[in-house]
């Protein structure tokens, strides 16, 4: 009897073991492949693979990047539990019924959702509010969502290029028949010729009446007006999109075979997004843009607020735009504007004081290098402040030979030049001031030539740090901090006071007297040779009130064009200056 009982028990245990090790049900296999969003594999587990594959594919496509977790539920695995994982930690959950037949899951659309019809699908939709601006420090719009008209031309109608260019000339003069034909040359599909703001589209009328031309309208984030176009705004769209995405609502819909909504699975309320607040100043942006546009050579201007580090304006003309965002990342020899750093280094080292008497000969040899003044002017022996104001190369070269190998490098970093900044919404390069290994390199660096380079942004940082009496940390978007690869330093009071006084003298009695009508302005002119040394860039850097700025005219041949552009900017800005 005991043996019989033991045998029965063993049979039961074996039966349980077999049951536990049995293959998963068709519903479980289907749930597993649906979780991996493999429409083809899932369809093969149904009674109608062709219809199922299309339905699964359409729903996965309609739900976008949403992940899905599918499991089995109910008695005998007769239900599928669906859980869609949506952006912003939102979920949609429901169950569907499963019927098995001949080892497969019987296909019907209700496997995907209880109310899904034949040919239908689930569709995820973000409910975004686009009418949210990017604003300046005074809450004035810098960028807004606007309607644009996209104009395209079919390559087979290249003969329409001339007529199209003529119609576009009042609003897009840079587009020519030749430029359109060049774009069409290798194209096989319609080529976008231009995107027009609403006002410009109205001016040119119905372009789609030209043979081969098609137009469509769409929404885009643009500068509030064309005169605010600037490389500083290019990175703001990413932050703007993040803002509207975070605030977006969402809807999961049921749609039929024609794409018509037949019901809602779930709706999530959004909220009103907040404007992206920047440090920019629309009035100064317009003044800067108007000033650089008057110059035909590549011209740039960057303005920063010393008290906060906020970037106020960045402007480039069309010639500069062809070279990229050079106001922020272009590297050029800073020329005599770098004498601010050389003088600061000498004052820090205690080599000189503002009234120290120094020689300023017309030209002077330093080893194998002969340094001349502009037109070889000779001041004789003058105070340091006079040599600075008159931009005496030989004086500065002589001072640089008395400095340590890293003195200019270290002093430049104190003023933000050579520092790497990670500014949310903006890419910048300040410049480079390598350590000098010998006197020849020191004299080159001391007058802003040789291996020394700076961007207009970098030189604006120098002036901002001088005005703030500490290394300024630049910012663009309010509330988002900037990373940097160095610790900010204080500018010694005696250095800051002396340099501010010398810069004022530069305007009142030195090389920038064309600007002496502008009360309170201090500045430094710069001419920097490049290439074959037969041509030069023109610079002007300055401080007025709570604004520090740098202006560069590439190939300006003297500082005069940069001084002119700076004056136009400041006089136009007037009372709008902080």
Secondary structure, DSSP 4 states (H G I P E B T S, - for coil): -HHHHHHHHHHHHHHHHHHHTSPPPHHHHHHHHHHTT-HHHHHHTBS-HHHHHHHHHHHHHHTTT-EEEEEEESGGG-EEEEEEEEGGGEEEEEEEE--EETTEEPP-GGGT-TTPPTT-EEEEEEE------EE-TTS-EEEEEEEEEEEEE-GGGGGGHHHHHHHHTTT-TT--HHHHHHHHTT-SS-EEEEEEEHHHHHHH--GGGSTTEEEEEEEEEEESSGGG--GGGTTHHHHHHHHHHHH-EEEEEEE-TTS-EEEEEEEE---PPPPEEBS--HHHHHHHHHHHHT-SS-EEEEEE-TTT-BEEEEEE-HHHHTT-SHHHH--B--GGGGHHHHHHHHHHTTS--TT-EEEE-SEEEETTEEEE-GGG---EEEEHHHHHHTT-HHHHHHHHTTS-TTHHHHHHHHTTTT--EEBTTB----EE-PPP-SHHHHHHHHTT-TT-EE-HHHHHHHHHHHHHTB----BSBTT---EESS---BPPHHHHHHHHHHHHHHHHHSTTGGGTTSTT-EEEEEEEEETTTTEEEEEEEEEETTEEEEEEETT-SSSHHHHHHHHHHHHHHGGG--
